[in-house]
Amino acid sequence: MDHQNQPASSGIVIIGSGLAGYTVIRELRKLDKTIPITLVTKEPGYFYSKPMLSTALASNKSAEQLVSTNAEGMATQLEMTILSEAAVTAIDTVAQTITTSRGSISYGKLVLGLGADQIRLPLQGNAANEVITVNDLEEYAQFRKSIEGKKRIAILGAGLIGCEFANDLVLGSYEVDVIDLAPQALGRLLPEAAVQALQTKLSEAGVRWHFTTTVQSIDRNGDALTITLANGTIITSDVFLSAVGLKPRLDLAKAAGIATATGITVNRQLETSASNVYAIGDCAEVDGLVLPYVMPIMQAARALAPNLLGQVTTLTYPAMPVMVKTPALPTIVSPPAKGALGEWKINPIEGGLEARFESSDGKLLGFALLGAATAQRAVLTKELPPILP
Ligand SMILES: Cc1cc2nc3c(=O)[nH]c(=O)nc-3n(C[C@H](O)[C@H](O)[C@H](O)COP(=O)(O)OP(=O)(O)OC[C@H]3O[C@@H](n4cnc5c(N)ncnc54)[C@H](O)[C@@H]3O)c2cc1C
């Protein structure tokens, strides 16, 4: 369906109706009410908050209830054209056109807000094709259907998203097994003491952990799944959810000859290697950083919008703590930069824990705040150095 306020033109074309695409458009409209904007998306074009996918079960929110505005509403609100359910299959950076499953469009400036795919590990067994991932609203709807009337869920991956789903599912009275190759949950984000505190609270809430091992095979046995782990443990479950991380969507950019590394490479004006093509959000890599979170998107959109209008603006990233949405023990983390020199100092407090990563001269370079200590978020964030000054 087209939700059209003006004809598609060679103005600004944005691919992707995720937070990145929509936030750029909101920022553009603050600066320019009339420039033609066309949003092209594989999805129906609705706006929803992706972070709610891993917390919506306990509050019994259906996929439809997570949609805050439909495509028509967004097109009206932001005075733009939406070409929805249109997959972009090619970009011609010389002719400045994109090919979609619903025809070609020319662009003056093009923004790639393509997001990231869940990584899928190759798994053995006759039920390997029953592995579920939840990375968009449609997948959430399928996930809700597959767990209906079921009791047991196995989750592969004890990272941020795996832990959030585990907490949400135990709150929804499911039995949850979490499997990870690492020796602990959230290993790369939190210091040991903080991880132990969070794991203990999640265990008390009912989560069963299987660390330092992986899944060898998944087989269907009647109504149940038999999950065989590399360490010999056998888990019987009803549904298998994989949450082992994300990889930026690069195929379109690569096929168009646009430079990529881990993400689509952009400079601090969010420009890719092709002229008039920009990238933002989970698909983009700025100065070597791929930060697949909401706050970096907000910052980047504020820099990208003026650049698209010809006002050269450089992206800066302040410190941007991330909330781990685990009600069993709410956690906020701002990990130190890769290679930062210093050590974690752990300070248990009543009902929580404060962990500070400090340099040898006492400068705060990162933190993890758990439970009652999360109240310190604003104060400590001010002390942190910016990620991109
Ligand atoms: C379960 C979960 C919980 C999260 N919780 C948090 C949190 O608490 N805090 C936080 O900061 N971050 C969180 N995140 C991360 C955050 O949600 C993402 O960083 C953000 O939503 C990414 O937005 P995006 O627009 O870059 O990508 P996406 O939302 O993935 O959007 C990409 C868009 O591009 C479209 N697209 C892709 N390829 C094509 C194509 N070829 N043709 C047409 N359209 C295309 C897609 O259909 C989609 O509309 C969470 C993520 C998940 C999955």
The ligand as an SDF file (V2000), in Angstrom:
LIG
                    3D

 53 58  0  0  0  0  0  0  0  0999 V2000
   14.5960   -7.5590   21.4690 C   0  0  0  0  0  0  0  0  0  0  0  0
   15.3970   -6.2950   21.3790 C   0  0  0  0  0  0  0  0  0  0  0  0
   15.4940   -5.4650   22.4810 C   0  0  0  0  0  0  0  0  0  0  0  0
   16.2480   -4.3010   22.4270 C   0  0  0  0  0  0  0  0  0  0  0  0
   16.3360   -3.5010   23.5390 N   0  0  0  0  0  0  0  0  0  0  0  0
   17.0470   -2.3540   23.4830 C   0  0  0  0  0  0  0  0  0  0  0  0
   17.1430   -1.4900   24.6200 C   0  0  0  0  0  0  0  0  0  0  0  0
   16.5730   -1.7550   25.6730 O   0  0  0  0  0  0  0  0  0  0  0  0
   17.8690   -0.3360   24.5150 N   0  0  0  0  0  0  0  0  0  0  0  0
   18.5060    0.0020   23.3550 C   0  0  0  0  0  0  0  0  0  0  0  0
   19.1400    1.0570   23.3040 O   0  0  0  0  0  0  0  0  0  0  0  0
   18.4460   -0.8090   22.2520 N   0  0  0  0  0  0  0  0  0  0  0  0
   17.7290   -1.9680   22.2890 C   0  0  0  0  0  0  0  0  0  0  0  0
   17.6530   -2.7680   21.1880 N   0  0  0  0  0  0  0  0  0  0  0  0
   18.3060   -2.3110   19.9420 C   0  0  0  0  0  0  0  0  0  0  0  0
   17.4330   -1.2930   19.1970 C   0  0  0  0  0  0  0  0  0  0  0  0
   16.0950   -1.7390   19.1960 O   0  0  0  0  0  0  0  0  0  0  0  0
   17.9730   -1.1420   17.7800 C   0  0  0  0  0  0  0  0  0  0  0  0
   19.2690   -0.5660   17.8820 O   0  0  0  0  0  0  0  0  0  0  0  0
   17.1160   -0.2810   16.8650 C   0  0  0  0  0  0  0  0  0  0  0  0
   15.7550   -0.5720   16.9720 O   0  0  0  0  0  0  0  0  0  0  0  0
   17.5950   -0.4690   15.4290 C   0  0  0  0  0  0  0  0  0  0  0  0
   16.8860    0.3450   14.5630 O   0  0  0  0  0  0  0  0  0  0  0  0
   17.2270    0.3640   13.0040 P   0  0  0  0  0  0  0  0  0  0  0  0
   16.2440    1.2920   12.3930 O   0  0  0  0  0  0  0  0  0  0  0  0
   18.6710    0.5950   12.7940 O   0  0  0  0  0  0  0  0  0  0  0  0
   16.9580   -1.1390   12.5070 O   0  0  0  0  0  0  0  0  0  0  0  0
   15.6010   -1.9420   12.3330 P   0  0  0  0  0  0  0  0  0  0  0  0
   14.6220   -1.6150   13.3830 O   0  0  0  0  0  0  0  0  0  0  0  0
   16.0060   -3.3640   12.1710 O   0  0  0  0  0  0  0  0  0  0  0  0
   14.9960   -1.4140   10.9640 O   0  0  0  0  0  0  0  0  0  0  0  0
   15.5110   -1.7780    9.7190 C   0  0  0  0  0  0  0  0  0  0  0  0
   14.4750   -1.4780    8.6600 C   0  0  0  0  0  0  0  0  0  0  0  0
   15.0360   -1.6920    7.3680 O   0  0  0  0  0  0  0  0  0  0  0  0
   14.1280   -2.4320    6.5780 C   0  0  0  0  0  0  0  0  0  0  0  0
   14.8940   -3.0950    5.5210 N   0  0  0  0  0  0  0  0  0  0  0  0
   16.0220   -3.8280    5.6460 C   0  0  0  0  0  0  0  0  0  0  0  0
   16.4410   -4.2600    4.4370 N   0  0  0  0  0  0  0  0  0  0  0  0
   15.5710   -3.7580    3.5370 C   0  0  0  0  0  0  0  0  0  0  0  0
   15.4620   -3.8620    2.1200 C   0  0  0  0  0  0  0  0  0  0  0  0
   16.3530   -4.5320    1.3860 N   0  0  0  0  0  0  0  0  0  0  0  0
   14.4270   -3.2500    1.5030 N   0  0  0  0  0  0  0  0  0  0  0  0
   13.5020   -2.5440    2.2410 C   0  0  0  0  0  0  0  0  0  0  0  0
   13.5710   -2.4160    3.5740 N   0  0  0  0  0  0  0  0  0  0  0  0
   14.5790   -3.0050    4.2130 C   0  0  0  0  0  0  0  0  0  0  0  0
   13.4680   -3.3560    7.5950 C   0  0  0  0  0  0  0  0  0  0  0  0
   12.2980   -3.9020    7.0880 O   0  0  0  0  0  0  0  0  0  0  0  0
   13.2450   -2.3710    8.7350 C   0  0  0  0  0  0  0  0  0  0  0  0
   12.1090   -1.5820    8.4890 O   0  0  0  0  0  0  0  0  0  0  0  0
   16.9200   -3.9600   21.2250 C   0  0  0  0  0  0  0  0  0  0  0  0
   16.8270   -4.8000   20.1020 C   0  0  0  0  0  0  0  0  0  0  0  0
   16.0670   -5.9520   20.1690 C   0  0  0  0  0  0  0  0  0  0  0  0
   15.9800   -6.8630   18.9720 C   0  0  0  0  0  0  0  0  0  0  0  0
  1  2  1  0
  2  3  1  0
  2 52  2  0
  3  4  2  0
  4  5  1  0
  4 50  1  0
  5  6  2  0
  6  7  1  0
  6 13  1  0
  7  8  2  0
  7  9  1  0
  9 10  1  0
 10 11  2  0
 10 12  1  0
 12 13  2  0
 13 14  1  0
 14 15  1  0
 14 50  1  0
 15 16  1  0
 16 17  1  0
 16 18  1  0
 18 19  1  0
 18 20  1  0
 20 21  1  0
 20 22  1  0
 22 23  1  0
 23 24  1  0
 24 25  2  0
 24 26  1  0
 24 27  1  0
 27 28  1  0
 28 29  2  0
 28 30  1  0
 28 31  1  0
 31 32  1  0
 32 33  1  0
 33 34  1  0
 33 48  1  0
 34 35  1  0
 35 36  1  0
 35 46  1  0
 36 37  1  0
 36 45  1  0
 37 38  2  0
 38 39  1  0
 39 40  1  0
 39 45  2  0
 40 41  1  0
 40 42  2  0
 42 43  1  0
 43 44  2  0
 44 45  1  0
 46 47  1  0
 46 48  1  0
 48 49  1  0
 50 51  2  0
 51 52  1  0
 52 53  1  0
M  END
$$$$
